[in-house]
Each structure stands twice: as C-alpha cells, then as structure tokens.
C-alpha cells in the first residue's frame, strides 16, 4: 500500500514539475500560484475551461487581451510568443531528462518481478 502511495506522490510531483509549473511560467511569467490567484481564484483555469472550437478561441482571445491590457500580464501578449516557444522547448527537454530515471526505475522493477 505504501508503494502505491509513493508512486502516486512521484507522479503528482512529476506532473507539477513537468506540466503545471511550465504552464504557469509560460502564461503568467511566474510559478507562484498564490501571487497569480491573489485577486481572482479562477485566473489560472479560465483559459482551460473553454472547448477547442471557434467560440472557445474567441473567449480565450478575450481573456488573453484582458490579461495583457488590464492586468499587465505581458506573457499573454503576441510579442511574447518566441519566449513561450523557448519555455516549451526547455520544459520538454527537462521533462525528458527527469522522466528517464523514472522510466528506468519502472523497467528495473518490472525486470525484477519477471526474474523472481
């Protein structure tokens, strides 16, 4: 039972490091949730709650414009796209580097089970 709790904990930490923190960094320029959601508790999830259709893109565009203009979030501006691409590439590489040891541990665990 403890083993499965540890695996779940590692998965959650890996998700946080490899997906959630880069998302916050790309869209808000920081990874501190408390500072981002200080005035609006739903600020982080607003972009994610719309479907990937024409209406959803229009709403996302409105939210991005509001973030850039009213809230001064320069990461939502069009001029920050090269920086976002850089963060995405760096995050992908970091996720792979961090994921390889976890994959090796899982493979060794499977190999030991198979041998015994």
N, C-alpha and C positions, 0 to 999 in steps of 0.2 A: 504494500500500500504506500509506503514511504517512497518507493522507487517511482511510482506513477505521479506522486505529488512533486517530486523533484523534476521529472520530465516536463510536467505541466508548467512548473516555475521557469525552467530553462526556455521553453517555447515562448512563454509570455515575455520574458526578458529579451529574447532574440527578436520577437516581433516589435517590441518597443524600440530597440536599438536600430533594427534594420528597416523598419517601415514607418513607425509613428513619429519618431524624432526627425527623420529626414523630411517627412510631410510638413511638420511644424516649421522646420527651418526653411523649406522652400516657399511656404506660403505666408509666413509671418516674420521671418528673419531671426527667430529665436526659438528655443525649445522649452522655455519655462511656461507651462500651462497656466499657472496662477496669474502671471502677468498678462497673458493673452486673453484670458477669460475674466479679467478683473471687472469690466463693465458689462459684459454680455456673456452669460454662461453658455450660450449656444453658438458662439462665434466660430469655434473650430468645426462644428458639424454642419453648419449652414451650407457649405459648398457640396457636401457629400449627400445631402438628403434629396437632391433632385435627380430625376432619371436622365439617362443619356439620350435624350431626344431634343427636338427643336425648342420646345418650351423650356426644358431644363437648361439648355445652353443659354437661352435668353435670361433666365433667372440668375444663373451663375455669372453672367456678364454684368448684371445689375449689382450683384453682391461684390464683385471684384472692383467695379467702379466706385461703389460706396467705400470699400476698404481703402482704396488708393486716394480718393479725394477727401472724404470726411474724416477718416481715421488716420490718415497719413501713413498708411502701410505701403511703402514703396515696393515691397516684394510682389504686390498684386498688379503693378504697372507693366505695360508692354515692354518697357525698356529693360526689365529685369529677366527677360526670357533667357539670355545667354547665361546668366548666373544660375538660374534654375536648372538648365541643362548640365552645367558643371556640378551642381549639388547632386543631381540624379546619377551622373556617371560615377562620381566619387562614392555615393551611397551604395550603388550596385557593386562596385569593387570591394567596398568594406563589408557588405553583406556576404559576398562570396568568400572572402578571407575568413570572416567569422564563422561561416557555415561549414567550411571544410572540416575543421576539427570535430564539430558536432556530428557530421556525417560519418567520419571515421570512427568515432565512439560507437555510433549506432551499428556500423558494419562489424566492428570487433565484437560487440555484444551478440549480434546475430551469429557470427562465426563460432563463438564460444558455445552458444546454445546448440548449434549444429554438431559440433565436435563431441559434446558431452551427451 
